[in-house]
Amino acid sequence: MRLQSSFAAAALLVGASQACSAAIFTVLGSEPGSWPIILSSVGHLPGPATQAGIFVARAGTPAAADWKAKVEHGAALILEGTSPVASSFGFKAGTDSISTVHLVDTHNPALPVIWEKAIELPRYEAPANAQIFAKERWTGAPLVAGVKVGLGAVLWVAADPGRNGYERFPYLMQALADLGVAPVFRSSRLWAFFDYSYRSRADLDYLAERWRKAGISALHVASWHFFDGDPERDAYLKRLIEACHRHGVLVYAWIELPHVSDKFWNDHPEWREKTAILQHAQLDWRKLMNLQNPDCVDAIRTGVRRMMQRFDWDGANLAELYFESLEGAGNPARFTPMNDNVRAAFRAQSGWDPVELWSTRTDAESLRQFLDFRAGLAKRMQEEWLQTAESFREFRPDLDIVLTHVDDRFDTGMKDAIGADAARVLPLLDRQQFWFLIEDPATVWNLGPQRYPEIAAKYKPLTKHPEKLAIDINIVDRYQDVYPTRQQTGTELFELVHLAASAFPRVALYFENSILRPDMPLLASSAAVVRSYSLDARRLTIDSPMDIEVNWSGDGALVDGKPWPAHGSGMLRLPAGAHTLERSARLDAPSITDLNAVLRSAVVESGKRVSFEYTSDSRAIATFDRRLSLLEIDGNSTTPGCDGPAVCTVMLPRGSHRVTVR
Amino acid sequence: VESCIRLATLCLLATVALAQEPDAAYDTLVRAFDSQRAHDYDAAVALFQKAAALSPGRPDIRKNLAYTLLKTGDSDAAREQFGEAMRLDPADLHLALEYAFLCYEARENPSARKAEARRIFARIRESADPESRRTADQAFQNIDVPLAAGIARWRQVLAASPPTFSAVYELAQLAEQRDELELAAASYRQAFQLLPERRSVLLELARVEKTRSNSEGMMAALLAASRGPETRTAELAREQLPDRYPYVYEFREALELDPQNAALHRELAYLLLSMSEKKETARADAVEEFRAIVKDSPQDYLAAAQLGLLYLSDNREALAMPILREVLGHADQPTANRVRMALKIPLLLEERRAEVSANDPRLLGERSFEAGFLKDAKRYFLAAREQNPVDASIALKLGWTNNMLHDDAAAIRWFDIARRSSDPVISSEADKAYTNLRPDNERFRSTLWIYPLLSSRWGDLFGYGQLKTEIKVPKLPVRPYVSVRFAGDARRTTGGVSPQNLSESAFIFGVGVATRQWRGATGWFEAGTSIGYLNAQQMADYRGGLSYSKTIGVSLASERSGWFLETLADSVYISRFSNDLLNYSQNRTGFTSSVGPLKIQTFWTSNLTFDVKKQYWANFAETGPGFRFHPDGTPPSLSITLGAVRGIYLVNKGNPHRPNFYDFRVGVWYAVTK
C-alpha cells in the first residue's frame, strides 16, 4: 500500500489519534544538513515529529527500540551513512573503504552520475531483502538502498547528500517514491516547450496524457516547422492540438524570430541576416532573417498571421527576439545584426559603418555607441511584434501572449551580448497584456536553484505587474563543469522547479523531450507550493498561496465544511488560501476532475448543479466525470459539446468567469 | 503407392513440425500485441522486452519493440532496438534506414550519431533496392549538403579572423559529422588548445581518433582526459581506457597533447622514478620530468622535494640546495621533514600543527586513531595517502590501523610500503612490524619454541619444546600443521620403590589443525605418535584443546615502563593420560621497568591446575613472586624467568608427597618464527 493512500485511510477514515502524514518530515538531531531542501523540493513540509510521516536519521544517530515498530506502522525512515539505527536495520559499514566518485542509479542506469570530488566511504552491506537503487560504478558497492518494512519503509544513503542536496544522489525522491512514499501535493501550472522533430512518430494522446500528469498546463510548440504550410505536418499539428485539448493541455505557438523557417531562408537569400564578418547568419540550427527590412517583415508577418489562423492556438510566444550571440562583440563570426538596413541606419545616425568596429574602430566608446543602438533596435522589434501578436486577437480573442526574454539583470552581460534590455521592455506590461517569460542564459545554467528567488527579486521592482512575470528553466546538457549530472535531473531539477514555482506564478521548462523519464512522475509535485499543512484525527488544514492539488483517495470531500465538487482521479483541487478538508460520502453531482485555469471557488448547489469560478489568461479547459446536460457561462447557457459518456472536456473563455454545470 | 507417398510426406512434415523448438516468446508476444492495440504502450514495451529476452535472436521482436517505443516518444530506446535488430538482420535495409534516421535525431553525442547516420545512408544509397536507395540518397543529400556548406563557412571564418574556440569547435563537429576525420581531429585538438579548461573536448578527440583507427591518438587523448582536474571527463575517459597501466610513451604523447596537465606530469615522473630502480636511464628521465613540473608549478613542493633529493643523491648539491631551501621554507610539514631528514637537520614536530586545516584527513585520521575510532582513522588515512602518495608515515599509520582492525593482510602491505621509506625512523618501525606480522600471513609458517626449566622441588632440569610448521590455506578457517614436540627431563624418575616418570621423555610426532587466533584464543587438535627416547616405546598420541593468552598493559617488549597483567589459560585433552582433560591457568601481575639496558618484569604469579580425572599431580594451586628479564644483546623473543612459589595439592588421594610444597624455578623461554 502506498503511504499516500495510507495517510488518507489512517488519518481520515480510521481517525487514529496518532495521525501522521508522508507530507510532513522531521530531521532528527540538531544538524539537518540539506535534507529539508531535498524533501521540500517535491512538496514535503517540515513539521513536528508528532505529525511527521518521514524521519531522517543522519550519521551517528543512536538506535532506539521503537524505530522498528514506528516504521512497521507506516513511517518512512531515511538513514544516512553509519549509525546505530542504520545498523539496526542491517545497513552496516565494512572494514574496507572505497574511493567513491561515480555511481550508477537504477532509475537511469545509462546516465553517468559523477561527483565533483571523490570521497572515501566504507564498503557497506545492505540487508538481503533491500532494493539497491544506486551502486558505486567500479566496485558495485551499494550507495543508496531501501527496504519496505511493514506499512513503512527505510531508505538508506551511504553519505551526506551534499550541501545543496543534489551533489551526490540525484534520485533520492524517486527511490522514496518507489518505496511507497509519494508526495502528497501537486500543481499543474507548468509550461513546456515542444519540438515536433523529436516526436513525429509518437502517439500524441499518450504524450498529452503524460504531460498533463506531469503538471504541464501548456505546450509551447515550435511553430517554424508549420510556417510554410505542409499538408502532412499541418495534419500532425492539428492532431497534436486536439490531443492536448482532450487531455486538458493548452497549446501555444512558439515563434522564434528572426528564425522563420528553412524554406523561408532558402527562398529569400536577399533578406538573410548577416554577421559582423558579413556572412549569412546561420548560427547553429537558427537561420536568421533581417527584421529591419520592411519587405521581409511584411512577408513574415503575413506568414505568421496565416499560421495563427490555420491552427487552434491558445497562445503565442515571441521568443528570443533579439540578436546574437552570447559571446557578444568578442566573436564577430556570430555577432548580429550587420545587415545592410542596420548598417545604413546606424551610418545615418553616427556617420560610420558598424563593420569598422572589427577593423579600424576598435575603441570602447564606438562599440558602446553601436551596442546601445542595437539594444534600441531590439526593444523596437519586440514592441512591434507584441503589437502584431495583439492583432491576432482579432480572430483569436482568447489568445494568450508571451514574450520570452533572456535575463539581463542577474547576468548583466546580456544587454551588450545580445541586445536584450528588460528595463526597456517591461514598461510595455502597463499597456499590453502578455507574460514576460524570463529565460536565464546559458552562462548561468551552472548556478544553483537559489538564483530564481534572486532573479524574481531583481525584476519585481521593474514592473507594476509582477503577477505577469514567468521564468524559463532550460533542462539541457550544460557546457560548464557541473556535477553530478550534465543535465539537471532528480533533486536538482525538483529544487529548480520548486524554487522557481515559489518565486514566479508560471514556470516554463525547455523542453518536454529533455525532461528525463524518471523525473516526469514527480514534476507536478515539485511545482507545488504549500505554506502550511497540518492534520488531526478528522481533518486536514492546508494553506497555499496558489491553487493546489492534493492526493485524495476518498469518494467525496468537505472543504471548509461544505461538499466539494473539484476532485477525481485520486486528486482534489483547492483554491489558493487556507482550507480544511474532511472526508464525506460521494455526491450525486458532476465532479471537476481537471481544470486548466486558476480555480477561485467551487460549490455544490441544489439539483445536482455545480458552480465554480476561474481565471485564465487564455482559454480554460475543464474536465468533468460525466456527460453534462447543462453548461452555463456567466449565466449564459451554451452547448457542452462532450466527447463521450464517461468524461466531458469543455473549452472555456479567457478571463474570469462563473460556470454552472449539471 | 501414391497414398503411401502422401502418408510418408505427412509423417515427415509432422516430424519436422514436432522437431521445431516451441516458440518461447509466443504467449508473451500475443499479450504484447494486445496491449499495443489497446494503446497501453507501457505494458506493450514491457512485454516486448520480455519476449526479446526469451527469443534474443529474433529481429522482428526488436523491431516491434522499437516501433512501440517510438509511440511512447522514447526515440533513444527505439534507436537502440533498431540497432540490435539491424545487427541480427544486416540485410534488412528498412531496419537500417530506421536506425539511421533515429541516429540523426539523437541528442546525445550528436556529432558521432549524425556521422553514423550519414555513413548508413551512404551505404544504402549504393544498394540494389530502388526504394531504399532513393530514400537513403535523399537523406544523405539532406545531411551532406548543409554539412559541406557549414564546413566551408567556418573554414572561411577561420581564414578571415583569428581562431576562436566556438568557431574551431563548430568546425570540428561538422567535420566529424561529415567523416572528414583528419580535419575533425585537428580541429578538436586546436579547440582544446584554445580552451584547455573544456576538457570534455578530449573525449571528442578520442572518439574521432578511434574512428580513424589512430589508437595512439585515442590513447593520448583518453589518458590526458583521465588525469585531469575535471572528474566527469576523467571518469568518462577511465571507462574507455584499457585495463593495463599506460606505457611511458603513452604518457609522453598525452603530455604533448596536454602539456599543462600537472597530474599527468607528476604521474609520469613517479613512474619513471619507480622504473629507475631497474633501469638507470629512467632516473635521468624522472629528473627531467620533475624539473618540468617544478618549472611549471613552482608551488608543487612535493615534486620540488623529490627533485632536490634526486639531485642530492646524485651529489649535485649546487642544484639541490636552492630547491630544498625553497621546500623547507614553504612546504607542508611532512614534505619539509622529508627534506630535513635527508639533510640531517632536526625534524619539525608540532609547531605547524595550528596551520593544519581542521579538514586535513591526516590530522583527522590521527585524532580518530587516538580516540579509538579505527574505521574512521583508516578512511582518513586513505584519503591522506591519496593526497600525498609518497608520505611513508601515512603508510605506516595505515599499517598500524589495519593491524588494530585485525586486517593483517592489509597491514602487511602498508608496512611493506613504509619500510622502504628513506626516513630511518619510519622504515625501522615499519620493518619491525612487517617482520613480526609477515610470518602469520605466509603460506608456510614454522615456529620453534623451547623452554628449559630448572626446578628446586624436583631437583631436575626439564625441557619442553616444539617445532611446528603451519600451512595457510586461503578461506579455510583452520590451519593444518605438522609438529614435533619434545618433553623430557634430566632426572627421568622420582626413584624409590615405585619410581614415577617426571616427564614424558619422548618426541611426539603429529599432524593437526589449529584455528586462527581470535581475541587471544586458539583451538587445536593433533594426532600422532609418541616415541620414547629412553625406551623407544611407541604409542598413539591424540591431544587437543583451547588456549587463551592475554596481556594487558606494558609487555616486556615495550620501550616504556608500566603495569601489566598477563594471563595464560589452557585446556588440553591428552589421550595418553587416560584421556584426561587438563586445565591450566597462569596469571602474572606486575610492573615492567628498565634497569640500564635490561628490561625486567617484577611480578606476582598465581597458578591453578586441575583435571577431569582428579589425579593428584594434576590438581594444585601455587602462588609466589618472580621476575622475568630480557638480557640485552639476546634475541628479542628470549626471556629468563626466576620465580618462587608456595603450592598446595587440591587432591591428595594417592599423593605420595606432602600436601604443600615450595618450589624455586628458573626457566628460559625462546621462540622463533620463520
Interface residues (C-beta under 8 A of the other chain):
Chain A: A93 T95 S97 S99 V101 H102 P112 I114 W115 E116 K117 A118 I119 E120 L121 P122 R137 S197 Y198 R199 R201 A202 D203 D205 Y206 L207 I277 Q279 Q282 E327 G330 N331 P332 A333 R334 W358 Y479 D481 Y483 R486 N513 S514 R517
Chain B: H39 Y41 L70 K71 T72 G73 D74 S75 E105 R107 G150 R153 W154 Q156 V157 A160 S161 T164 S166 A167 E197 R198 E230 T231 R232 E235 L236 K375 K378 R379 Y380 L382 A383 E386 L405 D407
